[in-house]
Amino acid sequence: MLLSLHSPGMDFESAVWLHSHQSIHLFWNIFRLLISKVLSHSFEPKVIFIWLHLIYVCSLVIPLALKLF
C-alpha cells in the first residue's frame, strides 16, 4: 500500500519518510483541533473530561502510529 502512495521516481525510504511526516502533521492538527474545542467550549466538568480523555487517547495513538510507520 505504501508503494502506491509515492511517485514512480521516489525510492522506498523517501516514501516512508513522507508518509510518516504526513502522519505526524495529521495527528498534530487533530491534537490542535481538540485543544481549541476544549478551550472554546463551555467549561462544564463533563465536557472537559470527555475532551481530555480524547486527547489522552490521541497521545497514546501517536507513538503507536509512528512505530508502525
N, C-alpha and C positions, 0 to 999 in steps of 0.2 A: 504494500500500500504506500509506503514511504517513497518508493522509487517512482511511483506515478505522480507524486506531488511536485517533483522538481523538473527543471527544464533539461532537455537532452544533453546540453553541454556541461551540466553541473555534475561533479563527482559525488559519490555517496556521502563522504564526510561533510561536504558543504551542505548537502540536502538535510542531513541530520542536524547540523548546527542551525540552519534556517528554520527547521521545524521546531526545535527546542526554543529558539529565540522568539518565534511567534507564539508558542505556548506560554512562555513567561509573560509576554505582553498581554495575552488574553487573560491570564489569571490576575495580573496586576490591575487591569481595567475592571474586572469583576470585583476585586477587593475594594478599589476606589469607589465603585458604584455602591457597594454595601455600606461603606463608611458614610458616603454622602446621604444615603437613605436614612441611616441611623441618626445623623446629625440634623437632618431636615424634618424628621418625623417628630410628632409629639413625644414627650418623654414619659410615656406610660411604662411601668416596670415590665409588663408582659411583652410589649413590643421590643423594648431594649433587649430583653432576654432572648427573644427569637432571633433578632439580628446578630447579636453577639454569638449565639450558637452557630449561625450560618457562617460567620467569619471564622470561627474556630474550625469548623468542618473544612472550609476552604484552605485554611492554613495547614491542615493535615493532608489535603489532596495535592497541593502544590509540590511538596517534596516527593511524594509518590509518583506524580506525573513526570517530574524531572528524572527520576530513576528509570522510569520506563522508556523515556526518550533519550 
